[in-house]
Amino acid sequence: MRIAVALSKNDEGKVYPGPFGHAPRFAIYEVEGEGFRLVEVRENPYAAMEGGDKHERMRELLKDVDLRVGARFGHGGSMGAFPMAERLEVGPVSVAEALERVRGR
């Protein structure tokens, strides 16, 4: 399973405090047994984008992700931005705490 954690702009150790789709980048983790392995940090070229085809672009950007983890999530239209992926809202916590919450779900 792959997880995308929305990363804060200035502190890579924190979850981005705003809506998931506005995060400047995402830490992509692979679940390995009881732990997590960082695969990459992926830039979000659509962070400042509003409306239009942003949701489709975000789906494509994170098409390899099974779970999205962020401080909060917007409405994403009537179907949601990621109708095929699960999400976990954790608030503006550290990435380590967010991963602990993933482990505990």
DSSP file (Angstrom, degrees, kcal/mol; ACC not computed):
  #  RESIDUE AA STRUCTURE BP1 BP2  ACC     N-H-->O    O-->H-N    N-H-->O    O-->H-N    TCO  KAPPA ALPHA  PHI   PSI    X-CA   Y-CA   Z-CA
    1    1 A M              0   0    0      0, 0.0    30,-2.7     0, 0.0     2,-0.4   0.000 360.0 360.0 360.0 141.1    0.0    0.0    0.0
    2    2 A R  E     -A   30   0A   0     28,-0.2    64,-2.1    62,-0.1    65,-1.6  -0.886 360.0-162.5-111.1 143.5    1.2    3.5   -0.8
    3    3 A I  E     -Ab  29  67A   0     26,-2.7    26,-2.9    -2,-0.4     2,-0.5  -0.967   7.6-154.5-125.7 137.9    0.4    6.6    1.3
    4    4 A A  E     -Ab  28  68A   0     63,-2.5    65,-3.1    -2,-0.4     2,-0.5  -0.968  10.9-166.4-112.3 120.6    0.7   10.3    0.4
    5    5 A V  E     -Ab  27  69A   0     22,-2.6    22,-2.7    -2,-0.5     2,-0.4  -0.930  23.8-124.8-106.7 124.6    1.2   12.7    3.3
    6    6 A A  E     -A   26   0A   0     63,-2.4    10,-1.9    -2,-0.5     2,-0.3  -0.542  31.7-146.3 -68.1 122.3    0.7   16.4    2.5
    7    7 A L  E     -AC  25  15A   0     18,-2.8    18,-0.7    -2,-0.4     8,-0.2  -0.726  11.5-113.6 -98.9 141.8    3.9   18.2    3.6
    8    8 A S        -     0   0    0      6,-2.5     8,-0.1     3,-0.6     6,-0.1  -0.301  25.3-122.2 -64.2 152.4    4.2   21.6    5.0
    9    9 A K  S    S+     0   0    0      1,-0.2     3,-0.1     3,-0.0    -1,-0.1   0.905 104.3  23.6 -65.4 -44.7    5.9   24.2    2.9
   10   10 A N  S    S+     0   0    0      1,-0.2     2,-0.4     2,-0.0    -1,-0.2   0.563 122.7  48.7-104.4  -9.9    8.7   25.2    5.3
   11   11 A D    >   -     0   0    0      3,-0.1     3,-2.1     1,-0.1    -3,-0.6  -0.883  57.2-165.1-138.4 103.8    9.0   22.2    7.5
   12   12 A E  T 3  S+     0   0    0     -2,-0.4    -1,-0.1     1,-0.3     4,-0.1   0.670  89.3  63.9 -62.8 -16.5    9.3   18.7    6.0
   13   13 A G  T 3  S+     0   0    0     -6,-0.1    82,-2.6    81,-0.1    83,-0.4   0.419  95.1  73.6 -86.9   2.2    8.5   17.1    9.4
   14   14 A K  B <  S-F   94   0B   0     -3,-2.1    -6,-2.5    80,-0.3     2,-0.3  -0.877  81.7-116.3-120.3 149.1    5.0   18.6    9.5
   15   15 A V  B     -C    7   0A   0     78,-3.0    -8,-0.3    -2,-0.3    55,-0.1  -0.623  46.1 -99.1 -76.4 137.6    1.7   17.9    7.8
   16   16 A Y        -     0   0    0    -10,-1.9    55,-0.9    -2,-0.3    56,-0.3  -0.386  30.4-143.3 -57.9 129.2    0.5   20.8    5.6
   17   17 A P  S    S+     0   0    0      0, 0.0    -1,-0.1     0, 0.0     3,-0.1   0.639  74.2  64.2 -77.0 -13.4   -2.1   22.7    7.7
   18   18 A G  S    S-     0   0    0      1,-0.2    54,-0.8     2,-0.1    53,-0.4  -0.131 105.0 -42.4 -95.5-166.2   -4.4   23.6    4.9
   19   19 A P  B >   -g   72   0C   0      0, 0.0     3,-2.1     0, 0.0     4,-0.4  -0.299  56.9-117.6 -60.6 141.8   -6.5   21.5    2.4
   20   20 A F  G >  S+     0   0    0     52,-2.0     3,-1.7     1,-0.3    53,-0.1   0.858 111.4  55.0 -48.1 -48.1   -4.8   18.4    1.1
   21   21 A G  G 3  S+     0   0    0      1,-0.3    -1,-0.3   -15,-0.1    28,-0.2   0.601 103.3  56.8 -68.8 -11.2   -4.9   19.5   -2.6
   22   22 A H  G <  S+     0   0    0     -3,-2.1    -1,-0.3    26,-0.1    -2,-0.2   0.418  76.2 120.5 -98.5  -0.5   -3.1   22.8   -1.7
   23   23 A A    <   -     0   0    0     -3,-1.7    23,-0.1    -4,-0.4   -15,-0.1  -0.398  65.1-136.1 -62.7 139.0   -0.1   21.2   -0.1
   24   24 A P  S    S-     0   0    0      0, 0.0    20,-2.7     0, 0.0     2,-0.3   0.746  80.4  -2.1 -71.0 -22.0    3.1   22.2   -2.0
   25   25 A R  E     -AD   7  43A   0    -18,-0.7   -18,-2.8    18,-0.3     2,-0.4  -0.982  64.2-132.9-161.5 166.6    4.4   18.6   -2.0
   26   26 A F  E     -AD   6  42A   0     16,-2.7    16,-3.1    -2,-0.3     2,-0.6  -0.985  12.2-137.6-130.9 136.4    3.7   15.1   -0.8
   27   27 A A  E     -AD   5  41A   0    -22,-2.7   -22,-2.6    -2,-0.4     2,-0.6  -0.848  23.9-151.6 -88.9 122.2    5.8   12.5    1.0
   28   28 A I  E     -AD   4  40A   0     12,-3.1    11,-3.3    -2,-0.6    12,-1.3  -0.869  16.8-174.4-100.8 120.4    5.0    9.1   -0.7
   29   29 A Y  E     -AD   3  38A   0    -26,-2.9   -26,-2.7    -2,-0.6     2,-0.5  -0.871  18.3-146.3-115.0 146.8    5.5    6.2    1.7
   30   30 A E  E     -AD   2  37A   0      7,-2.7     7,-2.6    -2,-0.3     2,-0.4  -0.940  25.1-124.5-106.1 132.3    5.3    2.4    1.0
   31   31 A V  E     - D   0  36A   0    -30,-2.7     2,-0.5    -2,-0.5     5,-0.2  -0.654  30.2-177.2 -77.5 127.2    3.9    0.3    3.9
   32   32 A E  E >   - D   0  35A   0      3,-2.7     3,-2.7    -2,-0.4     2,-0.3  -0.915  56.2 -60.8-129.1 104.0    6.4   -2.4    4.8
   33   33 A G  T 3  S-     0   0    0     -2,-0.5    -2,-0.0     1,-0.3     0, 0.0  -0.436 119.9 -17.8  60.6-120.4    5.3   -4.8    7.5
   34   34 A E  T 3  S+     0   0    0     -2,-0.3    -1,-0.3    -3,-0.1     2,-0.2   0.401 132.0  63.1 -94.5   0.3    4.7   -2.6   10.5
   35   35 A G  E <  S-D   32   0A   0     -3,-2.7    -3,-2.7    68,-0.0     2,-0.4  -0.489  73.4-120.0-119.1-173.1    6.7    0.3    9.2
   36   36 A F  E     -D   31   0A   0     -5,-0.2     2,-0.5    -2,-0.2    -5,-0.2  -0.981  12.1-156.0-131.8 140.0    6.9    2.8    6.4
   37   37 A R  E     -D   30   0A   0     -7,-2.6    -7,-2.7    -2,-0.4     2,-0.4  -0.979  22.5-127.4-118.1 124.8    9.6    3.5    3.8
   38   38 A L  E     +D   29   0A   0     -2,-0.5    -9,-0.2    -9,-0.2     3,-0.1  -0.576  28.1 178.1 -70.4 122.0    9.8    6.9    2.2
   39   39 A V  E     -     0   0A   0    -11,-3.3     2,-0.3    -2,-0.4    -1,-0.2   0.862  57.9 -35.6 -91.4 -45.3    9.7    6.4   -1.6
   40   40 A E  E     -D   28   0A   0    -12,-1.3   -12,-3.1     2,-0.0     2,-0.6  -0.984  45.1-115.2-167.8 164.1    9.9   10.0   -2.7
   41   41 A V  E     -D   27   0A   0     -2,-0.3     2,-0.5   -14,-0.2   -14,-0.2  -0.982  37.9-158.7-110.5 119.4    8.9   13.6   -2.1
   42   42 A R  E     -D   26   0A   0    -16,-3.1   -16,-2.7    -2,-0.6     2,-0.1  -0.870  10.5-131.3-107.7 124.8    6.6   14.6   -4.9
   43   43 A E  E     -D   25   0A   0     -2,-0.5   -18,-0.3   -18,-0.2     3,-0.1  -0.378  13.4-136.9 -68.1 149.3    6.0   18.3   -5.9
   44   44 A N    >   -     0   0    0    -20,-2.7     3,-1.4     1,-0.1    -1,-0.1  -0.870  20.0-178.7-109.6  96.6    2.5   19.4   -6.3
   45   45 A P  T 3  S+     0   0    0      0, 0.0     3,-0.2     0, 0.0    -1,-0.1   0.586  82.5  56.2 -70.9  -7.2    2.4   21.7   -9.4
   46   46 A Y  T >   +     0   0    0      1,-0.1     3,-1.1   -23,-0.1    12,-0.1   0.253  69.9 112.0-106.3  10.8   -1.4   22.2   -8.9
   47   47 A A  T <  S+     0   0    0     -3,-1.4    -1,-0.1     1,-0.3   -22,-0.1   0.858  84.5  38.3 -55.0 -41.6   -1.2   23.5   -5.3
   48   48 A A  T 3  S+     0   0    0     -3,-0.2    -1,-0.3   -24,-0.1     2,-0.1   0.520  93.5 110.8 -89.5  -5.4   -2.3   27.1   -6.2
   49   49 A M    <   -     0   0    0     -3,-1.1     2,-0.4   -28,-0.2    -3,-0.1  -0.429  49.8-162.0 -73.8 142.7   -4.9   26.0   -8.8
   50   50 A E        -     0   0    0     -2,-0.1     3,-0.1     4,-0.0    -2,-0.1  -0.986  48.5 -33.2-124.4 135.2   -8.6   26.4   -8.1
   51   51 A G  S >  S+     0   0    0     -2,-0.4     3,-1.9     1,-0.1     4,-0.1  -0.103  92.1  86.7  61.7-152.1  -11.4   24.7   -9.8
   52   52 A G  T 3  S-     0   0    0      1,-0.2     3,-0.3     2,-0.1    -1,-0.1  -0.315 114.6 -25.8  58.1-133.4  -11.3   23.7  -13.5
   53   53 A D  T 3> S+     0   0    0      1,-0.2     4,-2.3    -3,-0.1    -1,-0.2   0.058  98.6 119.9-101.4  25.6   -9.7   20.3  -14.0
   54   54 A K  H <> S+     0   0    0     -3,-1.9     4,-2.8     1,-0.2     5,-0.2   0.901  73.0  53.6 -55.5 -43.2   -7.6   20.4  -10.8
   55   55 A H  H  > S+     0   0    0     -3,-0.3     4,-2.3     1,-0.2    -1,-0.2   0.896 109.6  47.2 -63.4 -40.0   -9.3   17.3   -9.4
   56   56 A E  H  > S+     0   0    0      2,-0.2     4,-2.0     1,-0.2    -1,-0.2   0.905 113.0  49.4 -65.7 -41.0   -8.5   15.3  -12.5
   57   57 A R  H  X S+     0   0    0     -4,-2.3     4,-2.5     2,-0.2    -2,-0.2   0.891 111.0  49.6 -64.8 -39.5   -4.9   16.5  -12.4
   58   58 A M  H  X S+     0   0    0     -4,-2.8     4,-2.1     2,-0.2    -2,-0.2   0.898 108.0  53.7 -67.3 -40.0   -4.6   15.6   -8.8
   59   59 A R  H  < S+     0   0    0     -4,-2.3    -2,-0.2    -5,-0.2    -1,-0.2   0.924 111.9  45.4 -58.2 -43.8   -6.0   12.1   -9.4
   60   60 A E  H >< S+     0   0    0     -4,-2.0     3,-1.3     1,-0.2    -2,-0.2   0.912 110.4  53.6 -66.6 -42.6   -3.3   11.6  -12.1
   61   61 A L  H 3< S+     0   0    0     -4,-2.5     3,-0.2     1,-0.3    -1,-0.2   0.871 122.0  29.8 -58.8 -38.5   -0.5   13.0   -9.9
   62   62 A L  T >< S+     0   0    0     -4,-2.1     3,-1.8     1,-0.2    -1,-0.3  -0.083  78.3 127.3-114.8  32.8   -1.4   10.6   -7.1
   63   63 A K  T <  S+     0   0    0     -3,-1.3    -1,-0.2     1,-0.3    -2,-0.1   0.707  73.5  55.2 -65.4 -19.7   -2.7    7.7   -9.1
   64   64 A D  T 3  S+     0   0    0     -3,-0.2     2,-0.4    -4,-0.2    -1,-0.3   0.307  89.6  99.8 -93.6   8.8   -0.3    5.2   -7.4
   65   65 A V    <   -     0   0    0     -3,-1.8   -62,-0.2     1,-0.1     3,-0.1  -0.809  45.3-176.7-104.1 134.9   -1.5    6.2   -3.9
   66   66 A D  S    S+     0   0    0    -64,-2.1    20,-1.9    -2,-0.4     2,-0.4   0.719  75.2  31.7 -96.9 -27.4   -4.0    4.2   -1.9
   67   67 A L  E     -be   3  86A   0    -65,-1.6   -63,-2.5    18,-0.2     2,-0.4  -0.996  65.1-155.2-138.1 129.6   -4.4    6.4    1.2
   68   68 A R  E     -be   4  87A   0     18,-2.3    20,-2.6    -2,-0.4     2,-0.5  -0.890  11.1-165.7-103.3 134.1   -4.2   10.2    1.4
   69   69 A V  E     +be   5  88A   0    -65,-3.1   -63,-2.4    -2,-0.4     2,-0.3  -0.982  23.3 141.6-123.9 123.5   -3.2   11.7    4.7
   70   70 A G  E     - e   0  89A   0     18,-2.0    20,-2.8    -2,-0.5    21,-0.6  -0.957  60.5-106.4-153.1 169.4   -3.7   15.4    5.4
   71   71 A A  S    S-     0   0    0    -55,-0.9    20,-0.7   -53,-0.4     2,-0.3   0.898 100.8 -14.7 -66.4 -41.2   -4.6   18.0    8.0
   72   72 A R  B     -g   19   0C   0    -54,-0.8   -52,-2.0   -56,-0.3     2,-0.4  -0.984  61.9-136.1-158.8 163.3   -8.0   18.6    6.3
   73   73 A F        -     0   0    0     -2,-0.3    16,-0.0   -54,-0.2    14,-0.0  -0.957  15.4-135.5-127.5 142.4   -9.7   17.9    3.0
   74   74 A G        -     0   0    0     -2,-0.4     7,-0.2     1,-0.1   -54,-0.0  -0.110  37.2 -94.6 -81.2-172.9  -11.9   20.1    0.9
   75   75 A H        -     0   0    0      5,-0.1     6,-0.1     6,-0.0    -1,-0.1   0.878  40.1-158.9 -75.9 -38.3  -15.2   19.2   -0.7
   76   76 A G     >  -     0   0    0      4,-0.2     4,-0.6     5,-0.1     3,-0.3   0.779  52.0 -72.9  66.7  27.6  -13.7   18.2   -4.1
   77   77 A G  T  4 S-     0   0    0      1,-0.2     3,-0.2     2,-0.2     4,-0.1  -0.217  78.5 -47.4  79.5-175.2  -17.0   18.6   -5.9
   78   78 A S  T  4 S+     0   0    0      1,-0.2    -1,-0.2     2,-0.1     3,-0.1   0.828 142.1  34.8 -67.3 -32.6  -19.9   16.2   -5.7
   79   79 A M  T  4 S-     0   0    0     -3,-0.3    -1,-0.2     1,-0.1    -2,-0.2   0.560 114.1-114.8 -96.9  -9.7  -17.9   13.0   -6.2
   80   80 A G     <  -     0   0    0     -4,-0.6    -4,-0.2    -3,-0.2    -1,-0.1   0.088  26.2 -90.2  86.6 152.5  -14.8   14.2   -4.3
   81   81 A A  S    S+     0   0    0      1,-0.3   -22,-0.1    -7,-0.2    -1,-0.1   0.812 122.7  28.2 -69.3 -29.5  -11.4   14.7   -5.8
   82   82 A F    >   +     0   0    0      1,-0.1     3,-1.4     3,-0.1    -1,-0.3  -0.569  65.3 163.6-132.2  68.7  -10.3   11.2   -5.1
   83   83 A P  T 3  S+     0   0    0      0, 0.0    -1,-0.1     0, 0.0    -2,-0.1   0.726  79.7  48.8 -63.6 -18.7  -13.4    8.9   -5.1
   84   84 A M  T 3  S+     0   0    0     -3,-0.1     2,-0.4     2,-0.1    -2,-0.0   0.502 102.7  69.6 -98.8  -4.6  -11.2    5.8   -5.5
   85   85 A A  S <  S-     0   0    0     -3,-1.4   -18,-0.2   -18,-0.0    -3,-0.1  -0.890  76.8-125.6-116.8 144.9   -8.7    6.5   -2.7
   86   86 A E  E     -e   67   0A   0    -20,-1.9   -18,-2.3    -2,-0.4     2,-0.3  -0.377  25.1-154.9 -77.6 163.2   -9.2    6.5    1.0
   87   87 A R  E     -e   68   0A   0    -20,-0.2     2,-0.4    -2,-0.1   -18,-0.2  -0.986  11.5-159.3-141.5 153.7   -8.3    9.5    3.1
   88   88 A L  E     -e   69   0A   0    -20,-2.6   -18,-2.0    -2,-0.3     2,-0.6  -0.976  10.8-151.3-134.2 118.4   -7.3   10.2    6.7
   89   89 A E  E     +e   70   0A   0     -2,-0.4   -18,-0.2   -20,-0.2   -17,-0.1  -0.808  25.2 162.8 -91.8 121.1   -7.7   13.6    8.3
   90   90 A V        -     0   0    0    -20,-2.8   -19,-0.2    -2,-0.6    -1,-0.1   0.499  39.4-125.5-118.1  -8.2   -5.1   14.1   11.0
   91   91 A G        -     0   0    0    -20,-0.7     2,-2.0   -21,-0.6    -1,-0.2  -0.188  57.4 -40.9  80.2 176.7   -4.9   17.8   11.7
   92   92 A P  S    S+     0   0    0      0, 0.0     2,-0.2     0, 0.0    -1,-0.1  -0.482  92.5 136.3 -80.9  75.1   -1.7   19.9   11.5
   93   93 A V        -     0   0    0     -2,-2.0   -78,-3.0     1,-0.2     2,-0.1  -0.452  60.9 -76.1-109.2-179.2    0.6   17.3   13.3
   94   94 A S  B  >  -F   14   0B   0    -80,-0.2     4,-2.2    -2,-0.2   -80,-0.3  -0.423  40.2-116.9 -73.6 157.6    4.1   16.0   12.7
   95   95 A V  H  > S+     0   0    0    -82,-2.6     4,-2.5     1,-0.2     5,-0.2   0.890 117.0  56.2 -61.8 -38.9    4.6   13.5    9.9
   96   96 A A  H  > S+     0   0    0    -83,-0.4     4,-1.8     1,-0.2    -1,-0.2   0.916 108.6  46.2 -60.3 -43.4    5.7   10.9   12.5
   97   97 A E  H  > S+     0   0    0      2,-0.2     4,-2.0     1,-0.2    -1,-0.2   0.891 110.4  53.6 -66.7 -38.5    2.4   11.4   14.4
   98   98 A A  H  X S+     0   0    0     -4,-2.2     4,-1.8     1,-0.2    -2,-0.2   0.914 108.6  49.3 -61.1 -42.8    0.4   11.2   11.2
   99   99 A L  H  X S+     0   0    0     -4,-2.5     4,-2.2     1,-0.2    -1,-0.2   0.857 107.8  54.6 -66.7 -34.2    2.1    7.8   10.3
  100  100 A E  H  X S+     0   0    0     -4,-1.8     4,-1.8     2,-0.2    -1,-0.2   0.888 107.3  50.8 -63.3 -38.6    1.3    6.6   13.9
  101  101 A R  H  < S+     0   0    0     -4,-2.0     4,-0.5     2,-0.2    -2,-0.2   0.863 108.2  52.1 -68.2 -34.8   -2.4    7.4   13.2
  102  102 A V  H >< S+     0   0    0     -4,-1.8     3,-1.1     1,-0.2    -2,-0.2   0.930 109.4  50.0 -62.8 -44.4   -2.2    5.5    9.9
  103  103 A R  H 3< S+     0   0    0     -4,-2.2    -2,-0.2     1,-0.2    -1,-0.2   0.849 111.1  50.4 -62.7 -34.5   -0.8    2.5   11.8
  104  104 A G  T 3<        0   0    0     -4,-1.8    -1,-0.2     1,-0.2    -2,-0.2   0.469 360.0 360.0 -85.9  -2.2   -3.6    2.7   14.4
  105  105 A R    <         0   0    0     -3,-1.1    -1,-0.2    -4,-0.5    -2,-0.1   0.495 360.0 360.0 -84.1 360.0   -6.5    2.8   12.0
